[in-house]
Amino acid sequence: MAPLPHPLSALTVEESQAARDAVIAAYPGSVIYFRNIFLREAPKAEVFAFLELEHSGKLTDETPRPPRFAQVWCDVGGQEKKAEYVEAVVDLATHKITATRSHGVGQHASLSVDELREVPDACERSELFQAKLKQFELPPGFEAIVEPWPYGASDHTDDGSRVFQGLVYAVNRKDNGPDSNFYAYPIPLIPVMDARTKEIIRVVEIATGGKDDPIDKVGTRTTNKIIEHCRPAEYCPEKLPQGVRTDLKPLTVIQPEGASFTVTDGNRIDWQKWSMRVTFNPREGAVLHDIRFAGRSIVYRLSMSDMSVPYADPRNPFQRKQAFDFGDGGLGHAVNNLALGCDCLGLIKYFDGLLTEPDGTIETTQNVICLHEQDDGIGWKHTDWRTNRAVVTRRRQLVVQYIITLANYEYAFNFKFDQAGGITIETRATGIVSVVNIDPGKTAPWGNVVSPGALAQNHQHIFAARIDPAIDGMNNTVVQEESLPVPMNPKTNPYGNYYEVAQTVLKKSCGVDLAPERHRVFKVQNRDPSKRNPVSGKPVGYKLAMPATQLLLADKQSIQARRALFAQHHLWVTKYEDDELYVGGRFPMQGMDEIGGVADAVKRGDDVEDEDVVLWAVYGLTHNPRVEDWPVMPVEVLQLHLMPSDFFTQNPAIDVPSNKDLGSQSVAVRTNETNGTNGCSC
């Protein structure tokens, strides 16, 4: 018998097909609409015990392997039976379903790309939509285009049906071809499609007024030539009226001796002293497992859990404009196929992913994750002023990256590992801001006019990373650390310069906030007395440093806030439970409340001191658009940092070579000018 794949490797095509076949066999005569098939990870306790044996070299052929499971998300129905959403867990050893789950009343399964694609087709055949559209006079060469969107939060007046909506624009096909930027020409209509009948059930007309117009009135426009005042805003280089810059010379990343990382066993990465495994799934994207440095365990599992993008336009129906870009639909079909020399530079290893078609066909999508090294400036340096000897090392990083395109926006997610034992979680937001039509000469307090006739609405991007630490083992403690002033006093602070470093152990699951004025950080420690740092005598640990970004601004009684409770705190600490992965719950789509998310996990009141804990780190952008964000916004960058804190006995990067980069040259030399001496003496 062939050995089982590693428990922390993604499903193979064969395993995925076997899971599909098991579900088909379990529901004979049913019509099955497959949404996703991907790895259901084995219980953590079993996997971690296996990993300890693996890393200690004690695995044998007789060592029990953790079981392999697949999870299959699908709709099961028939000609006389309404389709029911099912999440089935398939034991890949027996090819039998071992557990099933469905959503509750008022909850909806995540969307599929095929469902979204129905929206433009439904608009094309809808007499209601076409009649609404005909009230507008589009210039010659322009045609309407419908971009599908999740419906957002259900309103109290909704009947709970599964629906989708569309945003409508005009595109200049005649003059600017297939890649013309249609976002520059918003049309004030939102069609809503019933997902079951595939019919447009209503078309919402959107107000185009500004700050002096009533927000509860539709339309203040005096003309049907709705995009006459709009202007083109192209971004493809061949369409730019000013052309592209001509004074930028090539900058090439060359690694003449090859990459410093290796990839074995399909998904195991080794680089410097780091080791880890990477998988891809359609709900979270890239997931990193069993992250270790010099053989010591640091993180069991690391991933992005979800994000919410609420919009602040108070006019109906924009109170519903709130995407959960992971939970609403996953990101499998939104993930980019990364291009060589564009999205990643240098010597690159790509990883593919598996996606599921509605009929259960397993498709391989290429290059969904890229792995590469990059220079990140100086790593450490010191100059002895007595001898003028400068020793300097470069800070090199290993980067695991994936990028998703969700309608108008792009997000690049990077997990970066450095030679000093640090991990950076980085998010880059770019793409095109979501705009609505606004009357000529008007402005609005809920957005900014970024182009004539195009109002970019104020909004937030609130992300949540899930960090499952394993600092030298599974049982860890989270400590809140603050640096606090101490009043001048003759006993402990006679000169007034002393400040106190105060630590508070988080004993129960909770949500906590950052406080920059108190330098509040959080440390994950292993408090086993036998594992204390031999130099400092303190518990070994890692520190989480986060940006103190703004949390959700919507009123706490609003549906926007109720369905994104995770966005109420910067950090949540919970006790680990298998398959508890999604910060906003499994079924946020069209939800009016967050159900089964991190807030509910905290309500259990679990003990989290010296336990198997999970950290949910929340951070984001409050994006009040600028004209400079148009037509495509420059990236905005957010970073979280996990860094060792008394985990090692010295700087773990002290042994990084301080070699000069022999490819670097002085500009003066290349231009035959006089060159000064090089002060770097490595």
N, C-alpha and C positions, 0 to 999 in steps of 0.2 A: 504494500500500500504506500502511495506517495505521502510524504510528510505533509501535515497541515501547513498552510501559510502562517507566517508570524501573526500572533494575535493582534498586533498593531499595524497590520497592513490592510489596505482597502480591499474590497471584494474584487475577485477576478471576474472576467467576463463569464466564465463557466459557472462560478458561484452565483452570479447575478441571474443567469439563465435558469439555474436550478431553483432559486428562490421564486422566480416568476412561475415556473412550472408547478411548484408546490401550491401556490395560490390558485392557479387555474384548476388544479386537481381538487382542491378543497371546495371550490364553488362550481360544480358541474352545471352546465346549462346557463350560466350567468354571463352577462355582458360585463367585462372588466375593463375599466379605464385606469391604466397605470400612471401614477404620478412620479414616484421616486422609488428606487431600490438602492440601498446602500448599507454599509456595515452597521450592525448593532453591536457595539463593543461588549465584550464579555465582562462579567463582574470585576470591578477594580481589584478587589482583594486577591482574586485568583491571578489576575494578570500581573499585579505587582510582585507577588511571590515568584511567579515565573521569571520576571525580569531580574530579580535579585539573584536567582540561580544562573540566569544567562550571563550576567555581568561578572559573576564570580567564577565563571568557567565550570560550573557544576552541572550543567545540563547533560543529560544522557538520552539515549534513544528510548529509555524506559520512563523518562520524566513525563508525567501527565501534562498534556497541552490544554490550555483553556479552550473551551468550545468556540466554534465559529457560528455566528448568527448573522442573518440578514434581516433588515426591516423593509417591508414592502408597503408603500402608501398607495392606495388605490380606491376607486369607486366600484362597488359591486352592485349590479342591478340586473334587470331583465325587462322583457316586453311588458309584463304586468306588474312590475315591482319597481318602486322608486329607488334610484341608486342610493346606496348607503356607503359613507366613507369608512374605510377600514385601514388601520395600521396593524399589519400582521408581522409577528416575529417568527422567522423560519429557522429551525435547527438544521444547519447544513450537513450534519452527519446523518440525520434520519430523513431529511427532506420533508419534515412535518411542521405544521404551524404549532407553536407552543404557547402563544399568547396573542390576543387581539385587543385593540383599543379603537374607540371612535370619539368624535367630538361630542360635546353636550349640546343641549338646546340653545340656539342663538349663536353657536360657534360655527365657523366655517373652515374647511381645509384650506391650506395654502393654494394659491392659484397656480395654474400651469400656463406656459407660453401659448399653448394652443387655444386656451380659453380667451386670453387677451387678443389673439389674432382674430377672434370672431367679431370684435367690436367694430373695426372699420368695415368689414363685410356687411354687418347688420345695418350700419349707417347707409351703406350704398343702396341697399334694397328697401330702406325705411321711407315710406311716403311722408311720415311725420317729420323726420329729420330733413329730408330734401326740401320740404315746404318751408321749414325754418331757415334753411340755408339760402333759399332763393330770395329771401327778403334783402339779402346783401348783394350789391353789385361789385363783382370782382373785376379788376382790370384784365384786359386781353392777355392771354398767356398764363394766367393764374388759375390754379385749381385748389379745391379744399382738400386737406389731409387731416385724418383723425388719428391721434396718438392715444392708444389705450392706457388707462391708469387703474390701479385698485380703487375701489369705491371709497375707501377710507372708513371712518367711523359711521356706524349706522345712526340714523336719527330716530327720535322717539316715534316719528310718524311712519317709519319703515315697518314692513310686515315680516322682516326676517329673511326674505328671499335672498338668494345669492345673486348679486348684481355686479356689474362693472360699468365704468364710465370712460368717457373719452374727452380729451382736450382737442380743440379744433384750431387749425391754422390754415393759412394759404401759402402755396409754394409757387415760385416763378419758374416753371419748367421750361418755358420757351426761351428765356434769355440766359438762365444760369444752370440748366441741365439737372441731372438727377441728384447731385450733391448740394443743391442750393439750400441755404439755411432758412427753413420755413418758420423757425421760432420768431423771426422778425415781424411776422404778420399774423398776430393772434386774432381769432374770430370769437366773439363773445357768446359761444354756445357750449353746453356740456350735455351730450347725449348719455343716457343711462340704459344699459342693456340687461335684460333678464337672462341670467346664465343658463337657465333650463330651456327656455323657448328660443333663445338666440334672437330675440326681437327687441327693438328700441321701445321702451315703455314710456319714456318721457324725455323731453329736451328742455333743459334749464337755460333760460336766457340770463346772461350775466350783465350786471350794471357796468357801465364804462365811465362813470363819473369820477369825481375826485373828492377832496376834503370838504367842499362846501355843499355836496349833494347828499341827500338822505341815504343811509346805508341799506335801508329796507325797501328801496325803490329800484325796480329794474329799468335800466336804460334811461339815459338822459340825452342820447344821441339825437342829432337833428338831420342826419344824413344816412342813407343806406350804403354809401361808399365807405365801408367800415375800415378799410386798410389804405385809403387814399393818402392819409397823413403818415403812414409807416414808411420806413426806409430800409433798403437792403443792408444786410450785415453778414457778409460772407467771411468764412474762416479758412476754407481750403486754399492752400497757397497759390494755386493757379488762378483763383478768382479775386485775390486781393487787388484793389485798384492801385495801391501804391507799390505792389510787388513785395518781394521778400528782401531782407537785408543781404547785401553782397560782400560785407567786410568781415564775415565770421569764418575763420579758418578751421579746418578739421581738428578735433580733439579725440584721439583714439586710445582706447584702453588695450594695452598689449600685455599678455602674460607669456613670455617666450618659453618658459619652462613648464607651462601647463598650469592647471588650477591646483590650489592647495587642498581642496576638499576631495573626498571620494564618496561614491554612492554604491552601496552593495545591498544584496538581498532585496533589490527592487526599490526600497524606500528608506534604507538606513543611511544617514548622513554622518560622516566623520570629518571634522575640520579643527585643526589645532588640537585643543583638548576637549572640544565639544563632541557630543554624539547625540543623535535624536532620530526620530522617524517622522515622516510626513505623509499624510493622506489627504485626499480631497473628497468632500461630500457636498451634495447639492443644497444643503441647508446652511452650512457654515463656511464653505470654501476650503481653504487650506487649514488643516489641523496638525499641530505638532504634538508629538507624544514622546514620553520617556526622555526628557531633556536632562543631560548629565554633563558635568565638567570634571575631567580627570577621573571619571568613573563614579563620581558622587552625584546622587540624585538631587535635582533642583525643582523641576516641574514635571508632573505626571502628564498633564494635558493642557494645551494652550490654544485658544481659538477666539475669533470674534463671535459673539453670541447673537446680537441683533442691533438694530439702530432704528430710531424714529425721527421722522422729519415733519414736524408740525408747522403749518403756515399760519401767519398772524393777520390775514385779511379778514375783517369781521363780517364781511358781506356774505350772505347765503349764496352758494353752498360751500364756501371755502372753509367753514368750520369743520368740514369733513376732510379737508385736504391734509392728510397726515399719513404718510407712507411708513410702513415697517418693512424696510427693504430686504431683510432676511426672512422675517416671519410671514409676511404677506405672500411671498411666492418663492422663498428660497432664492438662490442666485445661480443655480446650475446653468440655465440657458442664458443668463446674463453675463457669465464670466467671459473675459476676453481670451482669445487665442493669441498669446503674447508673441510679438514679432522680434526676430533676431536683429539686434543693433538698434532697436527703438525703445522698447519697454525695459530691457535689461542690457547691460554692456559687459564686455569682456568675454571670458570663457563661461558658457552658460549650460547648465543642465536643466532640461525641461521635464516636467511631469505631466502626464495625461490624466484625464478624469473620465469616468463613465456616467453617462446620462441615460435616462429611460424615456423611450417614446410611448405615446398613449397605448399602443398595441403590445407593449412589453418588450419591444426590440431594444437591445442594449447597444448604445452607440458610444464609440470612443471619441471624445473631444480632445484635440491635441493642444499641448503647450498651455495648460491652464495655470500652471505654477512654474515660476522660474527661480533658479538657484544660482547665485553668483557672488563674487567677492567685490568689495569696493573700498577705496581709500576714503577715510573720514577725518583727515587732518592729523594733527599731532596726537600721539597716544600718551606719551610722557616725555619730559625733557628736564635736564638740569645742566647748568653751566657753572663750572668751578671758576669763579672770577680770579682766583689766584693763578691758575694755569691756563685759563681761557679754553679749557677742554669742555666742549659741549657734547653731551650724549643725548640723542633724541631718537625716538622711535615713532613710526607712523601707526596710527590707529586704523587697523583693517577690520572690516566687518564682513560677516557672512550674511547674505540677505535672502530670505524666502519671501517671494512676492506673488500676489494675485491681484487682478484688476477686474472690476465689474462695471458694466454700463447699464444703468437703470433709467430708461427713457432719456431725459435730458442730461443726467448727471453721470459722472465717472468717479469712482473711488478706488484708490490704490492702497492696498493693505500690505504692510511690510513687517516681518519679524526679523530683527537684526541682532546678531550675536557678535560681541567684540572679544578681544583677546584678554581682557581684564575680568572676564566672567560676567559681563553685563548683558542684559537683554533689553532691547528697545522695541516697543510696539508702536508702529507709526501708521498714521492714516493721512492720506493726501486726498483732498477734495478738489475736483475740477469739473469741467463740463460746462453746460449752458444753464444759466439761471432760468427758472420757470416764470414766464411772463404772461400777463393778461392785457387786453386792449384797454386803453385809456383815451378819453377825448382829447383833441388838440388843445394845448396850452394849459392843461390841468395837471395838478400834482395830488398826491395822496399820502397821508401819514402812515399807511400800512405798507409802503413800498417806495421804490425810487424809479423814476423814468430813466431807463438806461439807453433808450433809442426812441425816436419819435413814435408815439403810439404804443410803446411797449413798456408796461409797468412791471418791474421785477418785485415780487412780493417778499416782504420780510419773512424770515423763517429760521428754524433752528435745525441743526444736525446733531443728534445725541446718540453717541455710540456706546456700546458696552462690550468690553473684553472679558472673557471668562478665563480665570487663572486658577488652575487646580494644582497647588504647590505640593511638593514632596521633598521638603528640605531635610536631607539625610534620613528620609523615612516618611511614612504616611501620617504620623501624628504630629501636628504642628499647632502653634499658638500665634494669634495675631495680636500685636502690641501697638497701641497708639502712642507715638512719641512726640512730645512738644518741647520747644525751647522757650522758657518763660523768664521774664525779668524778676529779679529778687530785690526788694527794697533794701536800701543801704541800712546796715545794722552793724554794731561793733563785733558781733559774734561770728557771723558767716559772710558778711559782705561789707567790710569796713570802708572800702574805697568806692563801692557802688558799681564795680565793673563785672561782678560775677553774675552769671545767669544759670538757671537750673534746667537740667534735662529731665523732664518728667515722663514717666512711662505708665500707661494704663493698659492692663490686660483686658481684652474683649472676651468676656466669659460666656455670653449668650449671643446667639445669632442676632444680627442687627444691621441697620443702615446708618452710616456715619458720613460726616462731611469734612471737607478740607477747611483749614483755617490758616491762610498764608501769614497772617499777623502773628500766629503762634508757631510757625514753621511745623505744622502738623504733618507728619509722615506716618507710614504704617510699616511695621516690620513683621515678617513671617519667620518665626523662630522654632527650632527644635530644642525643647527645654529638658531633654534627657540629660541628667547630670554627667553621664559617661561620654557625652558628645560635645562638651563645652570647649570653647576655643582655648587652646593651651597657653596662648599669649595674653589675651585680655581677661580670661576667666568668664567671659560672657557666653550666653547661648549663641550657637551658630545660627545665622539667619540671612535673609535677603530683605532689602528695603524696597518698598514700592513708592516711587516719586511720581506724582501725577500733576497735571496742570489744573489749577483751580478754576475751571471753566464754569460758565453759567449753567444752572440747571433749568428744567422746563419752566417756561414763563406763563403758560396757560393757567388760569384760575383752577385751584385744586378741586372745585366742584364741577369743572367742565368735563365733557366727555374726553377731550384731548388729554387731560391730565389723568383721568380715571383709567384710561386704557394704556397708560405708560407710567405706571407707578414706579418702575425702575429708574425713571429719570428724576426722581425726587431726592436722591442722595448720590454723593460721589463714589461711595464704596459700600458694598454689601458683603457681609461675611455670613456664610451658611455652613451647615454641616453637610458633608458629601452624601448624595444619594445617587445610585446608578441611574443613568439616563435622564438626570435633571440638568439639562443643557441650555435651556432657552430663557433668557432673562425676562422676556415679556410674555412668557407662556407659549404653549405649542400652537395655539390658534388665535393669533391677534387679528386676523383679517375680519373686517367689519365688526369687530368687537366693540362693545361700549365700556367694558371693564377688563383690566388685566386679570386673567384667571390662570392660576398655575405657574405664575412667574416668580421672580425672586421675592416679592413682597409676601406672597403666600408661604414661601419657604421660611422666611423669617418668623412668620406667625407661629410656626411650630415651637418656637422657643427652645431650640436645641442648645445643649452645651457645646461650645466650640473651643474650649481650652484643652490643649493637649488632645485634639481630636483630628480626624480627617476633614479638613476644611476646604472651602472653595471661596475665592475672592472674585467679585463682580465689579470691575472698575468702569466707572461711567465718566465720560468726558465728551466735549462737543464744541460746536461752533454756533454762535448766534450770528446769523448771516443777514445783515442789513445791506443789501446790494449796493455796489458802487457802479458808476459808469465804466470804471476800469474792469469790471467783471464781464463786460460785453465785447464781442459776441461769445467768446469762450473765456472763462475766468482763469487767471493764473492759480496755480495750486495753493491751497492753504494747508499747512502742515501742523499736525498735532502728534505729540509723542508722550508715551508713558515709559518709565524706566524701572526695570528690576535690576538692582545692583547688590553685590554681596556686602553683607554687614557682619563682620567678624566671622565670616565663613571660612576664610583662608588665614594663613599665618603671615602673609606678606602680600605685596602687590602681585597678583597672579600674572601680570604682563611684564614682570621685571626681566624675564628671559627672552622677550621678543627681540630679534636681531635689530641692530641699529644701522643696517647697511644703507648706503646712499642709493638713491635711484639714479642709475647711470644713464638713464634715458633723458633725464632733465638737463636742460641747457639754458644758459643765460640769453635773454633776448639780445643783449649787447653783442654776444659772440655771433649770433645768427645774422646780425646786421653789420658785422665787422667794425663795431665800435669798441672803445676801450672798456675792458671788463675789470671790475674790482676783484679783490680776493674773496674766496668763499669762506665764510666764517664757521661753517659746519664741520666739526672734527669728530666724526663718529668713532 
